[in-house]
Amino acid sequence: MKIVISGIVALVAFVGTAFACDLAVGTSAARDIENTVNTLVETHRSQCRPAADGARCSVICVSQVRVVNYDGWLLVAGAAGGLAARERGLDRFSYVSLIDRNLGEDRKYLRIDIAKASAVQQRMVAGRVDGPTGLAQMKAAASIQSIGQ
């Protein structure tokens, strides 16, 4: 647990400690993403918080457990992040970042491009892509990053 928490602190410090983004908007989006992830992927118990990413906000979601189903977490968090950002102004957001015990111990996190995630979420809701195709597209919008890089 200590490794994950220190990884989270390093990630937040890396993304930015002073909020250049609109904190109220970022907090509202983070709360919506957290609620959606925790409702649809109950075993992950994620906590999401906003962080400054230049002039935009990013949302960092942390799970204190070892996530088993990264595909589900990625798809739900990406879709929820895309929707939350679009509802509040897509140009205000950069990324949704995910970190769990496994990634934290390796000092890594999963970063999802919010604009690409939003487009995938819209295609899925409109029925233009099925679940496996949407997952593949969400994976294409994501990358593994090293903390402090």
MODELLER restraints for C-alpha pairs under 7 A, 6 or more apart:
rsr = mdl.restraints
at = mdl.atoms
rsr.add(forms.Gaussian(group=physical.xy_distance, feature=features.Distance(at['CA:1:A'], at['CA:64:A']), mean=6.88, stdev=0.5))
rsr.add(forms.Gaussian(group=physical.xy_distance, feature=features.Distance(at['CA:3:A'], at['CA:104:A']), mean=6.50, stdev=0.5))
rsr.add(forms.Gaussian(group=physical.xy_distance, feature=features.Distance(at['CA:3:A'], at['CA:105:A']), mean=5.81, stdev=0.5))
rsr.add(forms.Gaussian(group=physical.xy_distance, feature=features.Distance(at['CA:4:A'], at['CA:101:A']), mean=5.49, stdev=0.5))
rsr.add(forms.Gaussian(group=physical.xy_distance, feature=features.Distance(at['CA:4:A'], at['CA:104:A']), mean=4.71, stdev=0.5))
rsr.add(forms.Gaussian(group=physical.xy_distance, feature=features.Distance(at['CA:4:A'], at['CA:105:A']), mean=6.21, stdev=0.5))
rsr.add(forms.Gaussian(group=physical.xy_distance, feature=features.Distance(at['CA:7:A'], at['CA:104:A']), mean=5.40, stdev=0.5))
rsr.add(forms.Gaussian(group=physical.xy_distance, feature=features.Distance(at['CA:7:A'], at['CA:107:A']), mean=6.09, stdev=0.5))
rsr.add(forms.Gaussian(group=physical.xy_distance, feature=features.Distance(at['CA:10:A'], at['CA:147:A']), mean=6.67, stdev=0.5))
rsr.add(forms.Gaussian(group=physical.xy_distance, feature=features.Distance(at['CA:10:A'], at['CA:148:A']), mean=6.81, stdev=0.5))
rsr.add(forms.Gaussian(group=physical.xy_distance, feature=features.Distance(at['CA:11:A'], at['CA:147:A']), mean=5.65, stdev=0.5))
rsr.add(forms.Gaussian(group=physical.xy_distance, feature=features.Distance(at['CA:11:A'], at['CA:148:A']), mean=6.84, stdev=0.5))
rsr.add(forms.Gaussian(group=physical.xy_distance, feature=features.Distance(at['CA:12:A'], at['CA:51:A']), mean=6.68, stdev=0.5))
rsr.add(forms.Gaussian(group=physical.xy_distance, feature=features.Distance(at['CA:14:A'], at['CA:148:A']), mean=5.86, stdev=0.5))
rsr.add(forms.Gaussian(group=physical.xy_distance, feature=features.Distance(at['CA:15:A'], at['CA:51:A']), mean=6.58, stdev=0.5))
rsr.add(forms.Gaussian(group=physical.xy_distance, feature=features.Distance(at['CA:15:A'], at['CA:52:A']), mean=6.37, stdev=0.5))
rsr.add(forms.Gaussian(group=physical.xy_distance, feature=features.Distance(at['CA:15:A'], at['CA:53:A']), mean=5.68, stdev=0.5))
rsr.add(forms.Gaussian(group=physical.xy_distance, feature=features.Distance(at['CA:16:A'], at['CA:51:A']), mean=6.23, stdev=0.5))
rsr.add(forms.Gaussian(group=physical.xy_distance, feature=features.Distance(at['CA:16:A'], at['CA:52:A']), mean=5.09, stdev=0.5))
rsr.add(forms.Gaussian(group=physical.xy_distance, feature=features.Distance(at['CA:16:A'], at['CA:53:A']), mean=6.11, stdev=0.5))
rsr.add(forms.Gaussian(group=physical.xy_distance, feature=features.Distance(at['CA:17:A'], at['CA:52:A']), mean=6.73, stdev=0.5))
rsr.add(forms.Gaussian(group=physical.xy_distance, feature=features.Distance(at['CA:18:A'], at['CA:52:A']), mean=6.45, stdev=0.5))
rsr.add(forms.Gaussian(group=physical.xy_distance, feature=features.Distance(at['CA:19:A'], at['CA:51:A']), mean=6.46, stdev=0.5))
rsr.add(forms.Gaussian(group=physical.xy_distance, feature=features.Distance(at['CA:19:A'], at['CA:52:A']), mean=4.69, stdev=0.5))
rsr.add(forms.Gaussian(group=physical.xy_distance, feature=features.Distance(at['CA:20:A'], at['CA:52:A']), mean=5.44, stdev=0.5))
rsr.add(forms.Gaussian(group=physical.xy_distance, feature=features.Distance(at['CA:20:A'], at['CA:54:A']), mean=6.37, stdev=0.5))
rsr.add(forms.Gaussian(group=physical.xy_distance, feature=features.Distance(at['CA:20:A'], at['CA:55:A']), mean=5.17, stdev=0.5))
rsr.add(forms.Gaussian(group=physical.xy_distance, feature=features.Distance(at['CA:20:A'], at['CA:56:A']), mean=6.80, stdev=0.5))
rsr.add(forms.Gaussian(group=physical.xy_distance, feature=features.Distance(at['CA:21:A'], at['CA:52:A']), mean=5.44, stdev=0.5))
rsr.add(forms.Gaussian(group=physical.xy_distance, feature=features.Distance(at['CA:21:A'], at['CA:55:A']), mean=5.47, stdev=0.5))
rsr.add(forms.Gaussian(group=physical.xy_distance, feature=features.Distance(at['CA:21:A'], at['CA:56:A']), mean=4.90, stdev=0.5))
rsr.add(forms.Gaussian(group=physical.xy_distance, feature=features.Distance(at['CA:21:A'], at['CA:57:A']), mean=4.96, stdev=0.5))
rsr.add(forms.Gaussian(group=physical.xy_distance, feature=features.Distance(at['CA:25:A'], at['CA:88:A']), mean=6.97, stdev=0.5))
rsr.add(forms.Gaussian(group=physical.xy_distance, feature=features.Distance(at['CA:26:A'], at['CA:50:A']), mean=5.08, stdev=0.5))
rsr.add(forms.Gaussian(group=physical.xy_distance, feature=features.Distance(at['CA:26:A'], at['CA:57:A']), mean=6.01, stdev=0.5))
rsr.add(forms.Gaussian(group=physical.xy_distance, feature=features.Distance(at['CA:27:A'], at['CA:49:A']), mean=6.38, stdev=0.5))
rsr.add(forms.Gaussian(group=physical.xy_distance, feature=features.Distance(at['CA:27:A'], at['CA:50:A']), mean=5.61, stdev=0.5))
rsr.add(forms.Gaussian(group=physical.xy_distance, feature=features.Distance(at['CA:29:A'], at['CA:84:A']), mean=5.28, stdev=0.5))
rsr.add(forms.Gaussian(group=physical.xy_distance, feature=features.Distance(at['CA:29:A'], at['CA:85:A']), mean=6.66, stdev=0.5))
rsr.add(forms.Gaussian(group=physical.xy_distance, feature=features.Distance(at['CA:30:A'], at['CA:48:A']), mean=5.20, stdev=0.5))
rsr.add(forms.Gaussian(group=physical.xy_distance, feature=features.Distance(at['CA:30:A'], at['CA:49:A']), mean=5.32, stdev=0.5))
rsr.add(forms.Gaussian(group=physical.xy_distance, feature=features.Distance(at['CA:30:A'], at['CA:50:A']), mean=5.99, stdev=0.5))
rsr.add(forms.Gaussian(group=physical.xy_distance, feature=features.Distance(at['CA:30:A'], at['CA:59:A']), mean=5.89, stdev=0.5))
rsr.add(forms.Gaussian(group=physical.xy_distance, feature=features.Distance(at['CA:31:A'], at['CA:48:A']), mean=6.61, stdev=0.5))
rsr.add(forms.Gaussian(group=physical.xy_distance, feature=features.Distance(at['CA:32:A'], at['CA:84:A']), mean=6.73, stdev=0.5))
rsr.add(forms.Gaussian(group=physical.xy_distance, feature=features.Distance(at['CA:33:A'], at['CA:77:A']), mean=6.44, stdev=0.5))
rsr.add(forms.Gaussian(group=physical.xy_distance, feature=features.Distance(at['CA:33:A'], at['CA:80:A']), mean=5.26, stdev=0.5))
rsr.add(forms.Gaussian(group=physical.xy_distance, feature=features.Distance(at['CA:33:A'], at['CA:81:A']), mean=5.81, stdev=0.5))
rsr.add(forms.Gaussian(group=physical.xy_distance, feature=features.Distance(at['CA:33:A'], at['CA:84:A']), mean=6.97, stdev=0.5))
rsr.add(forms.Gaussian(group=physical.xy_distance, feature=features.Distance(at['CA:34:A'], at['CA:46:A']), mean=6.23, stdev=0.5))
rsr.add(forms.Gaussian(group=physical.xy_distance, feature=features.Distance(at['CA:34:A'], at['CA:47:A']), mean=5.91, stdev=0.5))
rsr.add(forms.Gaussian(group=physical.xy_distance, feature=features.Distance(at['CA:34:A'], at['CA:48:A']), mean=5.39, stdev=0.5))
rsr.add(forms.Gaussian(group=physical.xy_distance, feature=features.Distance(at['CA:36:A'], at['CA:80:A']), mean=6.55, stdev=0.5))
rsr.add(forms.Gaussian(group=physical.xy_distance, feature=features.Distance(at['CA:37:A'], at['CA:76:A']), mean=6.03, stdev=0.5))
rsr.add(forms.Gaussian(group=physical.xy_distance, feature=features.Distance(at['CA:37:A'], at['CA:77:A']), mean=5.91, stdev=0.5))
rsr.add(forms.Gaussian(group=physical.xy_distance, feature=features.Distance(at['CA:38:A'], at['CA:44:A']), mean=6.72, stdev=0.5))
rsr.add(forms.Gaussian(group=physical.xy_distance, feature=features.Distance(at['CA:38:A'], at['CA:45:A']), mean=5.49, stdev=0.5))
rsr.add(forms.Gaussian(group=physical.xy_distance, feature=features.Distance(at['CA:38:A'], at['CA:46:A']), mean=6.34, stdev=0.5))
rsr.add(forms.Gaussian(group=physical.xy_distance, feature=features.Distance(at['CA:41:A'], at['CA:73:A']), mean=6.80, stdev=0.5))
rsr.add(forms.Gaussian(group=physical.xy_distance, feature=features.Distance(at['CA:44:A'], at['CA:63:A']), mean=5.80, stdev=0.5))
rsr.add(forms.Gaussian(group=physical.xy_distance, feature=features.Distance(at['CA:44:A'], at['CA:65:A']), mean=6.44, stdev=0.5))
rsr.add(forms.Gaussian(group=physical.xy_distance, feature=features.Distance(at['CA:44:A'], at['CA:67:A']), mean=6.39, stdev=0.5))
rsr.add(forms.Gaussian(group=physical.xy_distance, feature=features.Distance(at['CA:45:A'], at['CA:63:A']), mean=5.87, stdev=0.5))
rsr.add(forms.Gaussian(group=physical.xy_distance, feature=features.Distance(at['CA:46:A'], at['CA:61:A']), mean=5.90, stdev=0.5))
rsr.add(forms.Gaussian(group=physical.xy_distance, feature=features.Distance(at['CA:46:A'], at['CA:62:A']), mean=5.17, stdev=0.5))
rsr.add(forms.Gaussian(group=physical.xy_distance, feature=features.Distance(at['CA:46:A'], at['CA:63:A']), mean=4.35, stdev=0.5))
rsr.add(forms.Gaussian(group=physical.xy_distance, feature=features.Distance(at['CA:47:A'], at['CA:61:A']), mean=5.35, stdev=0.5))
rsr.add(forms.Gaussian(group=physical.xy_distance, feature=features.Distance(at['CA:47:A'], at['CA:62:A']), mean=5.23, stdev=0.5))
rsr.add(forms.Gaussian(group=physical.xy_distance, feature=features.Distance(at['CA:47:A'], at['CA:63:A']), mean=6.47, stdev=0.5))
rsr.add(forms.Gaussian(group=physical.xy_distance, feature=features.Distance(at['CA:48:A'], at['CA:59:A']), mean=6.42, stdev=0.5))
rsr.add(forms.Gaussian(group=physical.xy_distance, feature=features.Distance(at['CA:48:A'], at['CA:60:A']), mean=5.34, stdev=0.5))
rsr.add(forms.Gaussian(group=physical.xy_distance, feature=features.Distance(at['CA:48:A'], at['CA:61:A']), mean=4.00, stdev=0.5))
rsr.add(forms.Gaussian(group=physical.xy_distance, feature=features.Distance(at['CA:48:A'], at['CA:62:A']), mean=6.28, stdev=0.5))
rsr.add(forms.Gaussian(group=physical.xy_distance, feature=features.Distance(at['CA:49:A'], at['CA:59:A']), mean=5.55, stdev=0.5))
rsr.add(forms.Gaussian(group=physical.xy_distance, feature=features.Distance(at['CA:49:A'], at['CA:60:A']), mean=5.38, stdev=0.5))
rsr.add(forms.Gaussian(group=physical.xy_distance, feature=features.Distance(at['CA:49:A'], at['CA:61:A']), mean=6.51, stdev=0.5))
rsr.add(forms.Gaussian(group=physical.xy_distance, feature=features.Distance(at['CA:50:A'], at['CA:57:A']), mean=6.34, stdev=0.5))
rsr.add(forms.Gaussian(group=physical.xy_distance, feature=features.Distance(at['CA:50:A'], at['CA:58:A']), mean=5.71, stdev=0.5))
rsr.add(forms.Gaussian(group=physical.xy_distance, feature=features.Distance(at['CA:50:A'], at['CA:59:A']), mean=4.41, stdev=0.5))
rsr.add(forms.Gaussian(group=physical.xy_distance, feature=features.Distance(at['CA:50:A'], at['CA:60:A']), mean=6.21, stdev=0.5))
rsr.add(forms.Gaussian(group=physical.xy_distance, feature=features.Distance(at['CA:51:A'], at['CA:57:A']), mean=5.69, stdev=0.5))
rsr.add(forms.Gaussian(group=physical.xy_distance, feature=features.Distance(at['CA:51:A'], at['CA:58:A']), mean=5.32, stdev=0.5))
rsr.add(forms.Gaussian(group=physical.xy_distance, feature=features.Distance(at['CA:51:A'], at['CA:59:A']), mean=6.01, stdev=0.5))
rsr.add(forms.Gaussian(group=physical.xy_distance, feature=features.Distance(at['CA:52:A'], at['CA:58:A']), mean=6.23, stdev=0.5))
rsr.add(forms.Gaussian(group=physical.xy_distance, feature=features.Distance(at['CA:56:A'], at['CA:92:A']), mean=4.94, stdev=0.5))
rsr.add(forms.Gaussian(group=physical.xy_distance, feature=features.Distance(at['CA:56:A'], at['CA:93:A']), mean=5.03, stdev=0.5))
rsr.add(forms.Gaussian(group=physical.xy_distance, feature=features.Distance(at['CA:56:A'], at['CA:94:A']), mean=6.16, stdev=0.5))
rsr.add(forms.Gaussian(group=physical.xy_distance, feature=features.Distance(at['CA:57:A'], at['CA:92:A']), mean=6.11, stdev=0.5))
rsr.add(forms.Gaussian(group=physical.xy_distance, feature=features.Distance(at['CA:57:A'], at['CA:93:A']), mean=4.68, stdev=0.5))
rsr.add(forms.Gaussian(group=physical.xy_distance, feature=features.Distance(at['CA:57:A'], at['CA:94:A']), mean=6.13, stdev=0.5))
rsr.add(forms.Gaussian(group=physical.xy_distance, feature=features.Distance(at['CA:58:A'], at['CA:93:A']), mean=5.63, stdev=0.5))
rsr.add(forms.Gaussian(group=physical.xy_distance, feature=features.Distance(at['CA:58:A'], at['CA:94:A']), mean=5.31, stdev=0.5))
rsr.add(forms.Gaussian(group=physical.xy_distance, feature=features.Distance(at['CA:58:A'], at['CA:95:A']), mean=4.79, stdev=0.5))
rsr.add(forms.Gaussian(group=physical.xy_distance, feature=features.Distance(at['CA:58:A'], at['CA:96:A']), mean=5.74, stdev=0.5))
rsr.add(forms.Gaussian(group=physical.xy_distance, feature=features.Distance(at['CA:59:A'], at['CA:95:A']), mean=6.39, stdev=0.5))
rsr.add(forms.Gaussian(group=physical.xy_distance, feature=features.Distance(at['CA:59:A'], at['CA:96:A']), mean=4.75, stdev=0.5))
rsr.add(forms.Gaussian(group=physical.xy_distance, feature=features.Distance(at['CA:59:A'], at['CA:97:A']), mean=6.15, stdev=0.5))
rsr.add(forms.Gaussian(group=physical.xy_distance, feature=features.Distance(at['CA:60:A'], at['CA:96:A']), mean=5.83, stdev=0.5))
rsr.add(forms.Gaussian(group=physical.xy_distance, feature=features.Distance(at['CA:60:A'], at['CA:97:A']), mean=4.66, stdev=0.5))
rsr.add(forms.Gaussian(group=physical.xy_distance, feature=features.Distance(at['CA:60:A'], at['CA:98:A']), mean=6.02, stdev=0.5))
rsr.add(forms.Gaussian(group=physical.xy_distance, feature=features.Distance(at['CA:61:A'], at['CA:97:A']), mean=6.02, stdev=0.5))
rsr.add(forms.Gaussian(group=physical.xy_distance, feature=features.Distance(at['CA:61:A'], at['CA:98:A']), mean=4.89, stdev=0.5))
rsr.add(forms.Gaussian(group=physical.xy_distance, feature=features.Distance(at['CA:61:A'], at['CA:99:A']), mean=6.41, stdev=0.5))
rsr.add(forms.Gaussian(group=physical.xy_distance, feature=features.Distance(at['CA:62:A'], at['CA:98:A']), mean=5.92, stdev=0.5))
rsr.add(forms.Gaussian(group=physical.xy_distance, feature=features.Distance(at['CA:62:A'], at['CA:99:A']), mean=4.94, stdev=0.5))
rsr.add(forms.Gaussian(group=physical.xy_distance, feature=features.Distance(at['CA:62:A'], at['CA:100:A']), mean=5.77, stdev=0.5))
rsr.add(forms.Gaussian(group=physical.xy_distance, feature=features.Distance(at['CA:63:A'], at['CA:99:A']), mean=6.33, stdev=0.5))
rsr.add(forms.Gaussian(group=physical.xy_distance, feature=features.Distance(at['CA:63:A'], at['CA:100:A']), mean=4.65, stdev=0.5))
rsr.add(forms.Gaussian(group=physical.xy_distance, feature=features.Distance(at['CA:64:A'], at['CA:100:A']), mean=5.79, stdev=0.5))
rsr.add(forms.Gaussian(group=physical.xy_distance, feature=features.Distance(at['CA:64:A'], at['CA:101:A']), mean=5.84, stdev=0.5))
rsr.add(forms.Gaussian(group=physical.xy_distance, feature=features.Distance(at['CA:65:A'], at['CA:100:A']), mean=6.13, stdev=0.5))
rsr.add(forms.Gaussian(group=physical.xy_distance, feature=features.Distance(at['CA:65:A'], at['CA:101:A']), mean=5.70, stdev=0.5))
rsr.add(forms.Gaussian(group=physical.xy_distance, feature=features.Distance(at['CA:66:A'], at['CA:100:A']), mean=5.84, stdev=0.5))
rsr.add(forms.Gaussian(group=physical.xy_distance, feature=features.Distance(at['CA:66:A'], at['CA:101:A']), mean=5.02, stdev=0.5))
rsr.add(forms.Gaussian(group=physical.xy_distance, feature=features.Distance(at['CA:66:A'], at['CA:102:A']), mean=5.66, stdev=0.5))
rsr.add(forms.Gaussian(group=physical.xy_distance, feature=features.Distance(at['CA:67:A'], at['CA:100:A']), mean=6.36, stdev=0.5))
rsr.add(forms.Gaussian(group=physical.xy_distance, feature=features.Distance(at['CA:75:A'], at['CA:135:A']), mean=5.98, stdev=0.5))
rsr.add(forms.Gaussian(group=physical.xy_distance, feature=features.Distance(at['CA:75:A'], at['CA:138:A']), mean=6.31, stdev=0.5))
rsr.add(forms.Gaussian(group=physical.xy_distance, feature=features.Distance(at['CA:78:A'], at['CA:96:A']), mean=6.98, stdev=0.5))
rsr.add(forms.Gaussian(group=physical.xy_distance, feature=features.Distance(at['CA:78:A'], at['CA:112:A']), mean=6.51, stdev=0.5))
rsr.add(forms.Gaussian(group=physical.xy_distance, feature=features.Distance(at['CA:78:A'], at['CA:117:A']), mean=5.31, stdev=0.5))
rsr.add(forms.Gaussian(group=physical.xy_distance, feature=features.Distance(at['CA:78:A'], at['CA:138:A']), mean=6.92, stdev=0.5))
rsr.add(forms.Gaussian(group=physical.xy_distance, feature=features.Distance(at['CA:79:A'], at['CA:117:A']), mean=5.93, stdev=0.5))
rsr.add(forms.Gaussian(group=physical.xy_distance, feature=features.Distance(at['CA:79:A'], at['CA:118:A']), mean=6.42, stdev=0.5))
rsr.add(forms.Gaussian(group=physical.xy_distance, feature=features.Distance(at['CA:79:A'], at['CA:121:A']), mean=4.91, stdev=0.5))
rsr.add(forms.Gaussian(group=physical.xy_distance, feature=features.Distance(at['CA:81:A'], at['CA:96:A']), mean=6.44, stdev=0.5))
rsr.add(forms.Gaussian(group=physical.xy_distance, feature=features.Distance(at['CA:81:A'], at['CA:114:A']), mean=6.50, stdev=0.5))
rsr.add(forms.Gaussian(group=physical.xy_distance, feature=features.Distance(at['CA:82:A'], at['CA:114:A']), mean=5.46, stdev=0.5))
rsr.add(forms.Gaussian(group=physical.xy_distance, feature=features.Distance(at['CA:82:A'], at['CA:115:A']), mean=6.63, stdev=0.5))
rsr.add(forms.Gaussian(group=physical.xy_distance, feature=features.Distance(at['CA:82:A'], at['CA:117:A']), mean=5.05, stdev=0.5))
rsr.add(forms.Gaussian(group=physical.xy_distance, feature=features.Distance(at['CA:82:A'], at['CA:118:A']), mean=3.61, stdev=0.5))
rsr.add(forms.Gaussian(group=physical.xy_distance, feature=features.Distance(at['CA:82:A'], at['CA:121:A']), mean=6.52, stdev=0.5))
rsr.add(forms.Gaussian(group=physical.xy_distance, feature=features.Distance(at['CA:83:A'], at['CA:118:A']), mean=5.96, stdev=0.5))
rsr.add(forms.Gaussian(group=physical.xy_distance, feature=features.Distance(at['CA:85:A'], at['CA:93:A']), mean=6.24, stdev=0.5))
rsr.add(forms.Gaussian(group=physical.xy_distance, feature=features.Distance(at['CA:86:A'], at['CA:118:A']), mean=6.92, stdev=0.5))
rsr.add(forms.Gaussian(group=physical.xy_distance, feature=features.Distance(at['CA:90:A'], at['CA:115:A']), mean=6.76, stdev=0.5))
rsr.add(forms.Gaussian(group=physical.xy_distance, feature=features.Distance(at['CA:93:A'], at['CA:114:A']), mean=6.70, stdev=0.5))
rsr.add(forms.Gaussian(group=physical.xy_distance, feature=features.Distance(at['CA:94:A'], at['CA:113:A']), mean=6.30, stdev=0.5))
rsr.add(forms.Gaussian(group=physical.xy_distance, feature=features.Distance(at['CA:94:A'], at['CA:114:A']), mean=5.55, stdev=0.5))
rsr.add(forms.Gaussian(group=physical.xy_distance, feature=features.Distance(at['CA:95:A'], at['CA:111:A']), mean=6.37, stdev=0.5))
rsr.add(forms.Gaussian(group=physical.xy_distance, feature=features.Distance(at['CA:95:A'], at['CA:112:A']), mean=5.40, stdev=0.5))
rsr.add(forms.Gaussian(group=physical.xy_distance, feature=features.Distance(at['CA:95:A'], at['CA:113:A']), mean=4.80, stdev=0.5))
rsr.add(forms.Gaussian(group=physical.xy_distance, feature=features.Distance(at['CA:95:A'], at['CA:114:A']), mean=4.83, stdev=0.5))
rsr.add(forms.Gaussian(group=physical.xy_distance, feature=features.Distance(at['CA:96:A'], at['CA:111:A']), mean=5.91, stdev=0.5))
rsr.add(forms.Gaussian(group=physical.xy_distance, feature=features.Distance(at['CA:96:A'], at['CA:112:A']), mean=5.19, stdev=0.5))
rsr.add(forms.Gaussian(group=physical.xy_distance, feature=features.Distance(at['CA:96:A'], at['CA:113:A']), mean=6.80, stdev=0.5))
rsr.add(forms.Gaussian(group=physical.xy_distance, feature=features.Distance(at['CA:96:A'], at['CA:114:A']), mean=6.35, stdev=0.5))
rsr.add(forms.Gaussian(group=physical.xy_distance, feature=features.Distance(at['CA:97:A'], at['CA:109:A']), mean=6.56, stdev=0.5))
rsr.add(forms.Gaussian(group=physical.xy_distance, feature=features.Distance(at['CA:97:A'], at['CA:110:A']), mean=5.49, stdev=0.5))
rsr.add(forms.Gaussian(group=physical.xy_distance, feature=features.Distance(at['CA:97:A'], at['CA:111:A']), mean=4.36, stdev=0.5))
rsr.add(forms.Gaussian(group=physical.xy_distance, feature=features.Distance(at['CA:97:A'], at['CA:112:A']), mean=6.14, stdev=0.5))
rsr.add(forms.Gaussian(group=physical.xy_distance, feature=features.Distance(at['CA:98:A'], at['CA:109:A']), mean=5.72, stdev=0.5))
rsr.add(forms.Gaussian(group=physical.xy_distance, feature=features.Distance(at['CA:98:A'], at['CA:110:A']), mean=4.98, stdev=0.5))
rsr.add(forms.Gaussian(group=physical.xy_distance, feature=features.Distance(at['CA:98:A'], at['CA:111:A']), mean=6.42, stdev=0.5))
rsr.add(forms.Gaussian(group=physical.xy_distance, feature=features.Distance(at['CA:99:A'], at['CA:109:A']), mean=4.91, stdev=0.5))
rsr.add(forms.Gaussian(group=physical.xy_distance, feature=features.Distance(at['CA:99:A'], at['CA:110:A']), mean=6.41, stdev=0.5))
rsr.add(forms.Gaussian(group=physical.xy_distance, feature=features.Distance(at['CA:103:A'], at['CA:109:A']), mean=5.70, stdev=0.5))
rsr.add(forms.Gaussian(group=physical.xy_distance, feature=features.Distance(at['CA:107:A'], at['CA:146:A']), mean=5.93, stdev=0.5))
rsr.add(forms.Gaussian(group=physical.xy_distance, feature=features.Distance(at['CA:107:A'], at['CA:147:A']), mean=5.34, stdev=0.5))
rsr.add(forms.Gaussian(group=physical.xy_distance, feature=features.Distance(at['CA:108:A'], at['CA:144:A']), mean=6.68, stdev=0.5))
rsr.add(forms.Gaussian(group=physical.xy_distance, feature=features.Distance(at['CA:108:A'], at['CA:145:A']), mean=5.50, stdev=0.5))
rsr.add(forms.Gaussian(group=physical.xy_distance, feature=features.Distance(at['CA:108:A'], at['CA:146:A']), mean=4.33, stdev=0.5))
rsr.add(forms.Gaussian(group=physical.xy_distance, feature=features.Distance(at['CA:108:A'], at['CA:147:A']), mean=5.32, stdev=0.5))
rsr.add(forms.Gaussian(group=physical.xy_distance, feature=features.Distance(at['CA:109:A'], at['CA:144:A']), mean=5.74, stdev=0.5))
rsr.add(forms.Gaussian(group=physical.xy_distance, feature=features.Distance(at['CA:109:A'], at['CA:145:A']), mean=5.40, stdev=0.5))
rsr.add(forms.Gaussian(group=physical.xy_distance, feature=features.Distance(at['CA:109:A'], at['CA:146:A']), mean=6.43, stdev=0.5))
rsr.add(forms.Gaussian(group=physical.xy_distance, feature=features.Distance(at['CA:109:A'], at['CA:147:A']), mean=6.90, stdev=0.5))
rsr.add(forms.Gaussian(group=physical.xy_distance, feature=features.Distance(at['CA:110:A'], at['CA:142:A']), mean=6.68, stdev=0.5))
rsr.add(forms.Gaussian(group=physical.xy_distance, feature=features.Distance(at['CA:110:A'], at['CA:143:A']), mean=5.73, stdev=0.5))
rsr.add(forms.Gaussian(group=physical.xy_distance, feature=features.Distance(at['CA:110:A'], at['CA:144:A']), mean=4.61, stdev=0.5))
rsr.add(forms.Gaussian(group=physical.xy_distance, feature=features.Distance(at['CA:110:A'], at['CA:145:A']), mean=6.19, stdev=0.5))
rsr.add(forms.Gaussian(group=physical.xy_distance, feature=features.Distance(at['CA:111:A'], at['CA:142:A']), mean=5.37, stdev=0.5))
rsr.add(forms.Gaussian(group=physical.xy_distance, feature=features.Distance(at['CA:111:A'], at['CA:143:A']), mean=5.34, stdev=0.5))
rsr.add(forms.Gaussian(group=physical.xy_distance, feature=features.Distance(at['CA:111:A'], at['CA:144:A']), mean=6.21, stdev=0.5))
rsr.add(forms.Gaussian(group=physical.xy_distance, feature=features.Distance(at['CA:111:A'], at['CA:145:A']), mean=6.74, stdev=0.5))
rsr.add(forms.Gaussian(group=physical.xy_distance, feature=features.Distance(at['CA:112:A'], at['CA:141:A']), mean=5.62, stdev=0.5))
rsr.add(forms.Gaussian(group=physical.xy_distance, feature=features.Distance(at['CA:112:A'], at['CA:142:A']), mean=4.17, stdev=0.5))
rsr.add(forms.Gaussian(group=physical.xy_distance, feature=features.Distance(at['CA:112:A'], at['CA:143:A']), mean=6.60, stdev=0.5))
rsr.add(forms.Gaussian(group=physical.xy_distance, feature=features.Distance(at['CA:113:A'], at['CA:141:A']), mean=5.53, stdev=0.5))
rsr.add(forms.Gaussian(group=physical.xy_distance, feature=features.Distance(at['CA:113:A'], at['CA:142:A']), mean=6.26, stdev=0.5))
rsr.add(forms.Gaussian(group=physical.xy_distance, feature=features.Distance(at['CA:116:A'], at['CA:141:A']), mean=5.71, stdev=0.5))
rsr.add(forms.Gaussian(group=physical.xy_distance, feature=features.Distance(at['CA:117:A'], at['CA:138:A']), mean=6.11, stdev=0.5))
rsr.add(forms.Gaussian(group=physical.xy_distance, feature=features.Distance(at['CA:117:A'], at['CA:141:A']), mean=6.36, stdev=0.5))
rsr.add(forms.Gaussian(group=physical.xy_distance, feature=features.Distance(at['CA:120:A'], at['CA:134:A']), mean=6.24, stdev=0.5))
rsr.add(forms.Gaussian(group=physical.xy_distance, feature=features.Distance(at['CA:120:A'], at['CA:137:A']), mean=6.56, stdev=0.5))
rsr.add(forms.Gaussian(group=physical.xy_distance, feature=features.Distance(at['CA:120:A'], at['CA:138:A']), mean=6.53, stdev=0.5))
rsr.add(forms.Gaussian(group=physical.xy_distance, feature=features.Distance(at['CA:123:A'], at['CA:129:A']), mean=5.91, stdev=0.5))
rsr.add(forms.Gaussian(group=physical.xy_distance, feature=features.Distance(at['CA:124:A'], at['CA:130:A']), mean=6.49, stdev=0.5))
rsr.add(forms.Gaussian(group=physical.xy_distance, feature=features.Distance(at['CA:124:A'], at['CA:134:A']), mean=6.39, stdev=0.5))
